[in-house]
Amino acid sequence: MTPVAYSGPLAPSPFAGLDLVAAAVLLLGADRRVLWANPAAENLFELSRKRLVGLDPGQAFAGGAALANAIAKAVASGASYTEQEIELSPAGKAKLHLTCTVTPVVAEGAEMLLEFRPIDRQLKAAREERLNEQQQANRELVRSLAHEIRNPLGGIRGAAQLLERELAEPRLIEYTQVIIGESDRLQSLVDRLLAPHRLPAFRRVNVHELLLRVKGVVQAEFPQVPIALDFDASLPEAEVDPAQITQAVLNVVRNAAQALPGAASDPRIVVSTRIARNVTIARRMHRIAFAIGVEDNGPGIPDALRERMFYPLVSGREGGSGLGLTIAQTFVAQHGGTIEWESAPGRTLFTITLPFEPARGPQRLRGTTDASQ
């Protein structure tokens, strides 16, 4: 299909007409670098035109995988392509939730026009409502599965104890101790899943200590996958349930590690922490929160799983239980937080965003407002 010709005013600047457009517009050249940015784009991204020009989107924005994917689809089809929900973080700025339309053009060296519009707050709230309903269905199914797991789990532990009494070699007893220890850990997890009204046991903790523990567990299980830490040292202590948040992050990091061996020539995982400012979490505006990022350079999430990956029993790995992300989402939701993700071949990023002090009951915490108002 022939690219759309750009017919805007060309004087005094070839792209002067874009200055009058209300939507944020970037023009990319043949090298996919920013050639022009209109004032609306400067306001939206809080970056001057001078700073934007010459950058490719991956340099200008953190989390640009979805944007790169939209550009690739527009190039492949030769026609406009709209990505309804993308998240971009200009360097040092808050995360933006946007729709983006990419259109091939022919105009004074420009070959691609990118048009950005912020997602309407009501649309974002409706999306969160759908996610909440999904989470509730997930929790009910997981509890049903936990009931079925409890009895055979007790049998496994009991059999391991009986076998241990019959073993004479200390070397073999070590294996039964592993079975018993893992059975106890799973029993503890099952007990939490079977407590429908159990609230998280909040206490103030250093989140980085929890993440160091996660790294140790996964690194021991997958020694061939390096795990780097990129912590914001200014992150204060947060009020969370340490067991639940540790399990949630552990499930996400373990999923990344399982996807990497054989899928990347130089596999790596980066676990990061950042302060998040002026963010909406579960329909509530927080002036300050914190984000835990888990990024890997694996093959990305298959298209067939993208809409269903938080559902129980949905797994992209042969032999996978399909419960890891479901449990992670449940625990994060109980903290009033969210899990968001973006994925493309070579880069997948999960971001867990949590308030420092979760709301309890109908009262509002200092520093939060109802986002629906």
URTA-V471126 format. One record per run of one state. SS is the DSSP state (H for helix, E for strand, - for the rest). FROM is the first residue (numbers start at 1). TO is the last residue. Records with the same first field share a line. If there is no record, write none. Layout:
SS = FROM-TO / FROM-TO
This chain:
- = 1-3 / 6-15 / 21-23 / 30-32 / 38-38 / 46-48 / 53-55 / 63-64 / 78-80 / 91-95 / 108-109 / 119-120 / 167-169 / 194-202 / 206-206 / 222-225 / 231-237 / 241-241 / 261-267 / 282-283 / 297-302 / 306-323 / 335-337 / 345-346 / 356-356 / 358-367 / 371-373
E = 4-5 / 24-29 / 33-37 / 56-56 / 61-62 / 81-90 / 96-107 / 110-118 / 203-205 / 226-230 / 238-240 / 268-281 / 284-296 / 338-344 / 347-355 / 357-357 / 368-370
H = 16-20 / 39-45 / 49-52 / 57-60 / 65-77 / 121-166 / 170-193 / 207-221 / 242-260 / 303-305 / 324-334
